[in-house]
């Protein structure tokens, strides 16, 4: 039985802790804040409750696997999963609206044809077929295996089978998601539908590789799910599973250093001067912070470099009087009126005024989140540059845009709470409140994340800032990979 010190109580850390405890190890989690879940948190006021992090759950099979492997108990026995249908409603800049069915290719094709014109849906369906090929090529190395030692293969090869594009006597294939959108969808609204998936993860489609096509495919193939009571309920269930497996939690415990003995990680040092010895250390922290915790080189020649810093989110929590209207969609995406201005601001926030951004409006029909049926809680969020210095004017821009999705919004608004990149930084420790994106193949390696193992023996990375990147499914898979590396050693090549 080894002693395992886990730094941070994010979802990746919790997943690793539960698996390591079941494997017979003594696991202690040190969390500098007063609760678990990382970005998966809840805000409550006046009988209203809101998820302040992710509001929907893609690929729930990752978490089903965790609960089966750590207790032979179905996830659905612990939380109530609801498939969201339609998966999303889209309001485009030209006023067109379409509701996209959940996990139904035929339904999506039909809906797009009806709303956008004959043949448009079929083009989207053809794109999803190509995206599936990219998914099949990258699923195992990016989600189920530790990062390959020869990761450059993933960096150099574009897995998306782009349609050849002939221009000026030259034939090219798309290298970025924006090129895929421009050359293959041939419709501004389909372009917004496609690039919006990248933007939701903080990625600029003009620089994100074509392999980002897997992001809409993942949602299409595996569906969109909601956890009754909010995604925070998933975090609670994972935390309680850890406690039942005798994982020890120490909250309010800031780790200020990783001790090294005989050339390997040997424990953690806390802010109060306490040193906790360990045989292995698992860190669910921003890579910049991890580098400050030890003076041992963690990366070097041949190691994957950290991916892009990512963007952040500006979120409004809305307390509304009046019941949710019949037929309201759980998720509505309000696309930006000027997509280029939005992307330019995301790349260079100092280059101009704050534009009207693409919004995601979440309106779960969930009694647990409202004081009674005469009220509604809703969440509105937009991707913004990490570290953005927000003010009341930014929130007003979001409220005005959200009124397209929520009838009589201003008249119904009791109060709203603004959540900024600064809040995310305080809760997760991520520099500038950045939210990590999932790892992607191609793009010269700039969209991969550092490997779960490090050059310091006994020290492992877990969570969104490590392989396979950000997102709830990816956090769960990172926990499985780290547990496998600790239990089986460097030869581990598959999920635990």
C-alpha positions in Angstrom: 0.0 0.0 0.0 1.5 3.3 -1.1 0.8 6.8 0.3 -0.6 9.1 -2.3 -0.8 12.9 -1.9 -3.3 14.6 -4.2 -3.0 18.3 -4.7 -6.4 19.8 -5.5 -9.9 18.4 -5.4 -11.0 19.0 -9.0 -12.9 16.4 -10.9 -9.8 14.8 -12.4 -8.2 14.6 -8.9 -11.4 13.1 -7.4 -11.5 10.5 -10.2 -7.9 9.5 -9.6 -8.3 9.4 -5.8 -11.3 7.1 -6.0 -9.5 4.7 -8.4 -6.3 4.7 -6.4 -8.1 4.1 -3.1 -9.9 1.0 -4.6 -6.5 -0.2 -5.7 -5.5 -0.4 -2.1 -3.5 2.8 -1.7 -3.8 5.4 1.2 -4.9 8.6 -0.5 -5.0 12.1 1.0 -6.4 15.1 -0.9 -5.1 18.6 -0.1 -7.5 21.3 -1.3 -6.7 25.0 -0.7 -10.4 26.1 -0.8 -13.2 24.9 1.4 -14.9 22.5 -1.0 -14.4 19.9 -3.8 -15.2 19.9 -7.5 -12.8 22.5 -8.9 -14.8 24.5 -11.4 -17.9 22.4 -10.8 -19.5 24.5 -8.1 -22.9 25.9 -7.1 -24.1 29.4 -6.2 -27.3 29.7 -4.0 -29.3 32.7 -3.0 -32.9 33.3 -2.1 -34.0 29.8 -2.9 -32.3 29.9 -6.4 -29.4 27.6 -7.2 -27.0 27.7 -10.2 -24.2 25.6 -11.6 -21.3 28.1 -11.9 -19.1 25.8 -14.1 -20.2 23.2 -16.7 -24.0 23.0 -17.0 -24.2 19.9 -19.2 -22.6 16.5 -19.3 -21.2 15.0 -22.5 -20.0 11.4 -22.7 -21.4 10.2 -19.4 -19.9 6.7 -20.0 -16.7 8.0 -18.6 -18.3 8.6 -15.2 -20.4 5.4 -15.4 -17.1 3.5 -15.8 -15.7 5.3 -12.7 -18.6 4.2 -10.5 -18.6 0.6 -11.8 -14.8 0.3 -11.3 -14.9 1.9 -7.8 -18.0 0.2 -6.4 -19.9 -1.8 -9.0 -22.6 0.7 -8.7 -24.4 2.3 -11.7 -24.0 6.1 -12.0 -27.8 6.3 -12.4 -28.3 4.9 -8.9 -26.5 7.9 -7.5 -27.6 10.8 -9.7 -30.5 11.2 -12.1 -29.4 11.7 -15.7 -31.7 13.3 -18.2 -31.1 13.4 -21.9 -31.6 16.9 -23.2 -33.8 17.1 -26.3 -33.5 19.2 -28.3 -29.8 19.2 -27.7 -29.8 22.9 -28.4 -31.7 25.7 -30.1 -29.7 28.1 -32.2 -30.6 31.7 -32.9 -28.5 32.9 -35.9 -27.5 36.5 -36.7 -29.9 36.7 -39.6 -32.9 35.8 -37.4 -33.1 32.1 -38.5 -33.8 29.6 -35.7 -33.4 25.9 -35.5 -33.7 23.3 -32.8 -31.2 20.5 -33.1 -32.4 17.1 -32.0 -30.3 15.1 -29.6 -28.1 12.2 -31.0 -30.1 11.7 -34.1 -28.4 12.2 -37.5 -31.6 11.9 -39.4 -33.4 14.2 -37.1 -30.6 16.8 -37.3 -30.5 16.6 -41.1 -34.3 17.0 -41.3 -34.3 20.0 -38.9 -31.6 21.8 -40.7 -33.2 21.3 -44.1 -36.5 22.6 -42.8 -35.0 25.7 -41.1 -32.1 26.6 -43.4 -33.1 25.2 -46.8 -33.0 21.9 -48.7 -29.6 20.3 -48.9 -28.1 22.2 -45.9 -28.8 19.4 -43.5 -27.3 16.8 -45.8 -24.1 18.9 -45.9 -24.0 18.8 -42.1 -24.6 15.1 -42.1 -21.7 14.5 -44.6 -19.5 16.6 -42.3 -20.4 14.5 -39.3 -19.4 11.4 -41.3 -16.0 12.9 -41.9 -15.8 14.0 -38.2 -16.5 10.5 -37.1 -13.4 9.3 -39.0 -11.3 11.9 -37.2 -12.8 10.7 -33.9 -12.1 7.1 -34.7 -8.5 8.0 -35.5 -7.9 10.0 -32.3 -10.2 8.6 -29.7 -7.8 6.1 -28.2 -4.6 8.1 -28.2 -6.3 11.3 -26.9 -8.9 9.8 -24.5 -7.9 6.3 -23.4 -4.1 6.1 -23.3 -1.4 8.1 -21.7 0.3 10.5 -24.1 2.6 8.6 -26.5 6.3 9.1 -26.1 6.4 9.9 -29.8 3.5 12.4 -29.4 4.9 14.3 -32.4 3.0 11.8 -34.6 -0.3 13.2 -33.1 1.0 16.8 -33.6 2.0 16.4 -37.3 -0.8 14.3 -38.8 -4.2 15.9 -39.4 -6.8 13.1 -38.8 -9.8 15.0 -40.3 -10.3 13.8 -43.9 -11.0 17.3 -45.4 -12.7 17.6 -48.7 -10.2 18.8 -51.4 -10.6 22.4 -52.2 -9.5 23.7 -55.6 -8.5 27.3 -55.9 -6.2 29.1 -58.4 -5.1 25.9 -60.0 -4.1 24.5 -56.6 -5.8 21.8 -54.5 -5.7 22.2 -50.7 -7.2 20.5 -47.7 -8.5 22.4 -44.7 -5.9 22.8 -42.0 -8.1 24.8 -39.6 -11.7 24.4 -38.4 -12.5 27.8 -40.0 -11.4 26.5 -43.4 -13.5 23.3 -42.9 -16.5 25.6 -42.2 -15.8 27.9 -45.1 -15.1 25.2 -47.7 -17.4 22.4 -46.7 -20.6 23.9 -45.1 -21.1 26.8 -47.7 -23.7 28.4 -45.4 -23.0 31.2 -42.9 -25.4 29.6 -40.4 -23.8 26.2 -40.7 -20.4 27.9 -40.3 -21.7 29.5 -37.0 -23.0 26.1 -35.9 -19.7 24.4 -36.5 -17.3 27.1 -35.2 -19.5 27.7 -32.2 -18.5 24.3 -30.8 -14.8 25.4 -30.8 -15.6 28.8 -29.4 -17.5 27.2 -26.5 -14.2 25.5 -25.5 -12.3 28.8 -25.8 -10.8 28.0 -29.2 -10.4 30.3 -32.1 -11.6 28.4 -35.1 -9.2 30.4 -37.3 -6.3 28.7 -35.5 -7.8 25.5 -34.1 -6.9 22.5 -36.3 -9.4 20.8 -38.5 -9.4 17.9 -36.0 -11.6 20.1 -33.8 -14.4 18.6 -35.9 -14.5 15.9 -33.2 -16.1 18.4 -30.8 -19.5 18.6 -32.5 -19.3 14.9 -33.4 -18.8 13.9 -29.7 -22.0 15.7 -28.8 -23.9 14.3 -31.8 -22.8 10.7 -31.3 -23.1 10.4 -27.5 -25.8 12.9 -26.7 -26.2 15.8 -24.4 -27.1 15.0 -20.8 -28.2 17.0 -17.7 -27.8 15.9 -14.1 -31.0 16.6 -12.1 -30.2 19.1 -9.4 -27.3 20.4 -11.5 -23.8 19.2 -12.5 -22.7 19.9 -8.9 -24.6 16.7 -8.0 -22.1 14.7 -10.1 -19.2 16.3 -8.1 -21.0 15.4 -4.9 -21.5 11.8 -5.9 -17.8 11.4 -6.9 -16.7 13.1 -3.6 -18.9 10.7 -1.6 -17.6 7.8 -3.5 -14.0 8.9 -2.5 -15.1 9.2 1.2 -16.6 5.7 1.1 -13.4 4.4 -0.2 -11.6 6.0 2.7 -9.9 8.9 0.8 -9.0 11.5 3.4 -9.7 15.2 2.5 -7.9 18.2 4.1 -9.7 21.4 3.1 -8.2 24.9 3.5 -4.8 23.3 3.0 -2.6 25.1 0.5 0.3 23.2 -0.9 3.3 25.4 -1.2 5.9 22.9 -2.3 6.6 19.3 -3.4 9.4 17.7 -1.5 12.0 15.6 -3.4 14.1 12.8 -2.0 16.5 10.6 -3.8 15.5 12.1 -7.1 11.7 11.5 -6.8 8.7 13.2 -5.4 8.5 12.4 -1.7 5.5 14.4 -0.4 4.0 17.9 -0.1 4.7 20.9 2.1 1.7 23.0 3.3 1.4 26.7 3.9 1.6 26.2 7.7 4.9 24.4 7.3 3.6 20.9 7.7 5.3 18.3 5.5 3.2 15.2 4.5 5.3 12.4 3.2 4.1 10.4 0.2 5.3 7.7 -2.2 3.5 9.4 -5.1 2.2 12.9 -5.7 -0.7 13.7 -8.0 -1.3 17.3 -8.9 -4.5 18.8 -10.3 -3.2 22.3 -10.8 -2.3 24.9 -13.4 1.0 24.0 -15.0 2.5 27.3 -14.1 1.7 26.7 -10.4 3.1 23.1 -10.6 6.4 24.5 -11.9 6.6 26.7 -8.8 6.0 23.9 -6.4 9.2 22.1 -7.3 12.5 23.3 -8.7 13.0 19.9 -10.4 12.6 20.2 -14.3 9.3 18.7 -15.3 9.7 19.1 -19.0 12.5 19.0 -21.4 13.6 18.0 -24.9 11.1 15.5 -26.3 8.3 16.4 -23.9 5.0 17.9 -25.2 4.8 21.6 -24.6 1.7 23.0 -22.8 -1.1 23.9 -25.1 -2.6 27.3 -25.6 -3.6 29.1 -22.4 -7.2 29.0 -23.3 -9.9 31.6 -22.8 -12.2 32.1 -19.9 -15.9 32.7 -19.3 -18.1 35.6 -18.3 -21.2 34.2 -16.6 -24.5 35.7 -15.4 -26.7 33.8 -13.0 -30.3 35.0 -13.5 -33.1 34.9 -10.9 -36.3 35.3 -12.8 -39.9 35.8 -11.7 -42.5 33.8 -13.6 -42.5 30.3 -14.8 -40.5 29.0 -17.7 -42.7 29.1 -20.8 -43.9 25.9 -22.4 -41.6 24.6 -25.1 -38.5 26.5 -23.8 -35.2 24.8 -24.8 -32.8 23.7 -22.1 -29.9 25.2 -24.0 -30.1 28.1 -26.5 -27.1 29.4 -28.4 -27.4 33.0 -29.5 -24.8 33.5 -32.2 -22.8 36.7 -32.4 -24.0 39.3 -35.0 -20.3 39.9 -36.0 -18.3 36.7 -35.7 -15.1 38.2 -36.9 -15.3 41.0 -34.4 -15.9 38.5 -31.6 -12.9 36.4 -32.6 -10.6 39.4 -33.0 -11.5 40.5 -29.5 -10.9 37.1 -28.1 -7.4 37.1 -29.7 -6.7 40.8 -28.7 -9.0 42.2 -26.1 -7.1 45.5 -26.3 -7.8 46.0 -29.9 -11.3 47.3 -29.7 -14.6 47.6 -27.7 -16.3 44.5 -26.2 -18.4 43.1 -29.0 -21.7 41.2 -28.6 -20.5 37.7 -28.1 -22.0 34.3 -28.8 -24.0 33.3 -25.8 -25.1 30.0 -24.3 -28.3 30.3 -22.3 -29.1 27.4 -20.0 -32.7 27.1 -18.7 -33.0 23.7 -17.0 -36.6 22.8 -16.0 -35.5 21.7 -12.6 -37.5 22.3 -9.4 -34.3 21.9 -7.3 -32.9 25.1 -8.8 -35.8 27.5 -8.1 -37.7 28.5 -4.9 -41.0 27.5 -6.5 -42.8 27.0 -9.8 -43.5 30.7 -10.1 -39.8 31.4 -10.6 -37.0 30.3 -12.9 -33.2 30.1 -12.6 -31.1 30.6 -15.7 -27.4 30.8 -16.6 -26.0 32.9 -19.4 -22.3 32.6 -20.4 -19.9 33.7 -23.1 -16.3 32.9 -23.9 -14.1 35.9 -23.1 -10.3 36.4 -23.0 -8.6 35.0 -19.9 -7.9 37.7 -17.4 -10.5 40.1 -18.9 -11.0 43.0 -16.6 -14.8 43.1 -16.6 -17.2 45.8 -15.6 -21.0 46.3 -15.4 -21.1 47.2 -19.1 -20.0 43.7 -20.1 -22.9 42.2 -18.1 -25.4 44.6 -19.8 -24.2 43.5 -23.2 -24.9 39.9 -22.2 -28.3 40.7 -20.8 -29.3 42.5 -23.9 -28.2 39.6 -26.1 -29.8 37.0 -23.8 -33.2 38.8 -24.3 -33.4 37.1 -27.7 -33.6 33.7 -25.9 -35.6 34.5 -22.8 -38.9 36.3 -23.4 -39.5 39.4 -21.3 -36.1 39.0 -19.7 -35.7 42.5 -18.3 -39.2 42.6 -16.9 -38.8 39.2 -15.2 -35.3 39.8 -13.8 -35.3 39.9 -10.0 -31.5 40.0 -9.7 -28.4 38.7 -11.4 -25.0 37.6 -10.2 -21.9 38.2 -12.4 -19.2 35.5 -12.4 -15.9 36.7 -14.0 -12.5 35.2 -14.9 -11.3 36.4 -11.6 -13.9 34.2 -9.8 -12.6 31.2 -11.8 -9.0 32.0 -10.9 -9.9 32.2 -7.2 -11.8 28.9 -7.2 -9.5 26.8 -9.5 -6.1 28.5 -9.2 -5.9 28.7 -13.0 -3.8 31.7 -14.1 -6.1 34.5 -15.3 -9.1 32.3 -14.7 -8.4 30.4 -18.0 -10.6 27.3 -18.8 -8.6 24.5 -20.4 -9.7 23.2 -23.8 -9.7 19.5 -24.8 -6.6 18.2 -26.4 -6.6 18.1 -30.2 -4.4 16.3 -32.7 -2.5 18.2 -35.4 -1.8 21.9 -35.0 1.9 21.3 -34.5 1.3 20.1 -31.0 0.0 23.4 -29.8 -3.4 21.9 -28.8 -2.0 19.0 -26.8 -1.5 19.1 -23.1 1.4 17.9 -21.0 1.7 14.2 -20.3 0.3 12.8 -17.0 3.7 11.5 -16.0 6.5 14.0 -15.5 10.3 13.9 -15.6 10.3 13.8 -11.8 9.6 10.2 -10.8 6.6 9.8 -8.5 4.9 13.1 -9.7 1.9 13.0 -11.9 -0.4 15.5 -13.6 -4.2 15.1 -13.6 -7.2 17.3 -14.6 -7.9 19.7 -17.4 -4.4 21.2 -17.7 -2.9 17.8 -18.4 -3.5 15.1 -21.0 -6.2 14.8 -22.4 -7.3 18.3 -21.6 -10.3 20.2 -20.4 -14.0 19.1 -20.1 -15.8 16.7 -17.8 -15.1 13.5 -19.8 -11.5 14.4 -20.2 -11.1 15.1 -16.5 -12.5 11.6 -15.8 -10.2 10.0 -18.3 -7.1 11.8 -16.9 -8.0 10.3 -13.5 -8.1 6.8 -15.0 -4.8 7.3 -16.8 -3.0 8.6 -13.7 -4.4 5.7 -11.6 -3.1 3.3 -14.2 0.3 4.8 -14.3 0.6 4.6 -10.5 -0.7 1.1 -10.2 0.9 -0.5 -13.3 3.8 1.8 -14.0 5.0 3.4 -17.2 3.9 0.3 -19.2 0.2 1.2 -18.6 -1.5 1.6 -22.0 -5.3 1.5 -21.3 -8.0 2.6 -18.9 -8.0 1.1 -15.5 
